C-alpha cells in the first residue's frame, strides 16, 4: 500500500465515490462538489506517487478512465435529480462527455503511435550517432508524460462549470466550462499530430542498426561488460563501471533492458542497450575478444553463442552464498575470482567448473577502502557499522540477522560502556519480500533514532555547532553544484537521450571530485558520536567502512569487502549452526567474532576496537584477507588488466586457427585478419545465416 499518506488517500478515494452517488441521489450540489474534489485530489496524489493500489485498480475494471466516467455519469444523475433533465445544460453535459470520450481514442492512438515510432531498436550513451543518422527532437515532455491522466483531467472545467450551473440555476457557467474542456481536448489532439510526420521520428530500425554497426567498426571495442537484469539490480553493473574505465583495452557496456539505462551510474564508457535478442546477435562485435558477465541470467546465451570472443563470469560480489558457485558458471571460458578462496569454493562445490578455468584477479572495486590506521584518537567514540544483508528469496534463517538478532545487536551496541557510535546501513532490498523483515527493520530504525535522541540530550556528549553548521553549508553548496552539473539525466525520450548522450568528461571528473567532497562534509555535518540510520545511495557502503572501526554483518559480499580494511568484524550465525560448523561452511568468517542471535559475544568485538594491541584475531584477518582477496601487489586493477590481455590473446589464437587458408591469405593481404572472421548473422526470424562465412 505504500506510506500512511498513500493509504489515507486510497481510503478517501474509495469512500469518495459512494459519497458522490449519495450526494447525487439526495441531491446536494455542495456535497457533490466536496466529494468530487476529494476523489480528484486523492486520485492525482496516488498517481503521482505511483501507488500500488491505484496501479492494481485497472486489473479489477476500475481503472482511471472508468473512474472519470463514473464521476461524470453521477454528475448527470445529479442534474436529473435536481429536475434539470429538461434544461439545456443537461443535454449539453451529455453531449460534452460523449464527445470528450470520443476524443480519447485519437488521443490515445497518437500517443501510442508517437512512442512506438520514436522507440529505436537500441538506446545508447557515449555513442556518437548524430553524424550517422538524423534523430529529431522529442515532443515536449508535457505532451506525452502521464498523457492519459492529463487528457482525462481536462474534464475539470466542464464538471466545475456544470456544478456551478446546477447550483445557480443558470446554464451559462456550464456551457463556458464545456467549451473550455472541448477546446483544450481538441487542442491537445491537434498538438500531437505534427509528431507523427516522418520528419519528426527517427529512421527505421535497419538504418539505426547499420549506424550502430558503423560506429562499432570505427570504435573497435575489445572488451565488453554484458548485463541483463531488473532496474533494482543496477548496482551489480554499476560496481564495475570504474573498472571498465580503467581497462587498457577499448571497453563497451551492453545492456539488455531499457529500464537499466535510467539507473546506470554516469560513466565515460560507451553503452549500448539492445533489448532484442536478434538485434544483438546481428550486431557486429567481430573486434571484441573478451566478454565479461556480472550475473548468471538466461539472456547471457545471446552473447555466449559468439565464438570469436572469450566469455568470463566476474560476478557482482564474493561471498560464501550458493550464488557464488552457481552451476551455470561452467558455460564460461573462465571464471574470475578475487582470491584463492573463490577457487577453493568451486572445487568444494564440484559444480563442473574446472580449476584450470579459474583466474584470481582481486577485487578492483575495493581500492577506495582504507585500511586500519591504528587505535582511534583518545577521547573519540569508536564507530561500529551494522550492515546486515536482506532476507533473500526464501525463509532460510541464515539469510539475514535482521529477523532474529538485529534488535539484540543494536540494543547492545547503543548501550555499550564505554560508548560506541552505531551506523545502521541496511541492504536496499530489506523488507521487499518479507513483511517480518520490513517490520524488524522499522523497529531497528526506531531503536537507533531513539538512542540518538537520548545521546544528544546527554551532557557527556558535546557538539561543535559552528563546525557542523559550516559543514552543512558546505554540503548545501556541493549539492547545489552537483544538481547543476547532473541536472536531468534523461532527455525528452529515449531517442533524444541516445542522440545527446555523450558524457562531458570534464563535468564527469568534477562530479566525482564533488562527491568525494560531499562525503567528507557529510561526516562533519553532525557529531562524531551521533548514531545514524543510513539509507540511499549516499554515503556509499565503502564510505561507511572508512569511518568505522568495526562492523557487524551477515554472510554476504559485504563481509568479504570489509576484510580489505583489516578492521575487526563480527558475523551473525542466525541459523545457529554453531561456531565451528559456521566457520567450516563460510570462509569469510574464519577471522570474525561469531555472534549468536542474542549477540552476547559483541563484547569481544568491542574489546578489539578499544585495544588494538589485544586484538587476538588481527593476524588471522591479515591471512584471510590475502586468501579471499588476493595479494596487495600487483594492484587488483593491474591483475585484472593482465587477465583481460591473456584471455584476449587466447581468443585471437583461436580465431586465427579457425581461418581457412584462402580467407587467411586474403586477410593478410588486406592486413585485417580479424575482419576476415565475421560473426554469424541472424535473420529477422532468428535463423542463422551462414552465407557470410
TASULFEN-V33014 format. One record per run of one state. SS is the DSSP state (hx for helix, st for strand, lp for the rest). FROM is the first residue (numbers start at 1). LEN is the number of residues. If there is no record, write none. Layout:
BEGIN
ss=SS from=FROM len=LEN
ss=SS from=FROM len=LEN
END
This chain:
BEGIN
ss=lp from=1 len=3
ss=hx from=4 len=23
ss=lp from=27 len=2
ss=hx from=29 len=21
ss=lp from=50 len=2
ss=hx from=52 len=9
ss=lp from=61 len=3
ss=hx from=64 len=18
ss=lp from=82 len=6
ss=hx from=88 len=31
ss=lp from=119 len=3
ss=st from=122 len=4
ss=lp from=126 len=15
ss=hx from=141 len=4
ss=lp from=145 len=2
ss=hx from=147 len=6
ss=lp from=153 len=2
ss=hx from=155 len=14
ss=lp from=169 len=3
ss=hx from=172 len=25
ss=lp from=197 len=1
ss=hx from=198 len=3
ss=lp from=201 len=4
ss=hx from=205 len=15
ss=lp from=220 len=3
ss=st from=223 len=5
ss=lp from=228 len=3
ss=hx from=231 len=8
ss=lp from=239 len=2
ss=hx from=241 len=5
ss=lp from=246 len=5
ss=st from=251 len=5
ss=lp from=256 len=3
ss=hx from=259 len=5
ss=lp from=264 len=7
ss=st from=271 len=4
ss=lp from=275 len=2
ss=hx from=277 len=6
ss=lp from=283 len=7
ss=st from=290 len=4
ss=lp from=294 len=4
ss=hx from=298 len=7
ss=lp from=305 len=5
ss=st from=310 len=4
ss=lp from=314 len=8
ss=hx from=322 len=4
ss=lp from=326 len=1
ss=hx from=327 len=5
ss=lp from=332 len=2
ss=st from=334 len=4
ss=lp from=338 len=2
ss=hx from=340 len=10
ss=lp from=350 len=5
ss=hx from=355 len=3
ss=st from=358 len=3
ss=lp from=361 len=3
ss=hx from=364 len=5
ss=lp from=369 len=14
ss=st from=383 len=5
ss=lp from=388 len=18
ss=hx from=406 len=9
ss=lp from=415 len=6
ss=st from=421 len=4
ss=lp from=425 len=10
ss=hx from=435 len=22
ss=lp from=457 len=8
ss=hx from=465 len=22
ss=lp from=487 len=7
ss=hx from=494 len=6
ss=lp from=500 len=5
ss=hx from=505 len=20
ss=lp from=525 len=7
ss=st from=532 len=2
ss=lp from=534 len=7
ss=hx from=541 len=7
ss=lp from=548 len=2
ss=st from=550 len=4
ss=lp from=554 len=3
ss=hx from=557 len=9
ss=lp from=566 len=2
ss=st from=568 len=5
ss=lp from=573 len=6
ss=hx from=579 len=7
ss=lp from=586 len=1
ss=hx from=587 len=3
ss=lp from=590 len=3
ss=st from=593 len=3
ss=lp from=596 len=6
ss=hx from=602 len=9
ss=lp from=611 len=1
ss=hx from=612 len=3
ss=lp from=615 len=3
ss=hx from=618 len=12
ss=lp from=630 len=6
ss=hx from=636 len=23
ss=lp from=659 len=2
ss=hx from=661 len=10
ss=lp from=671 len=3
ss=hx from=674 len=3
ss=lp from=677 len=4
ss=st from=681 len=2
ss=lp from=683 len=5
ss=st from=688 len=2
ss=lp from=690 len=4
END
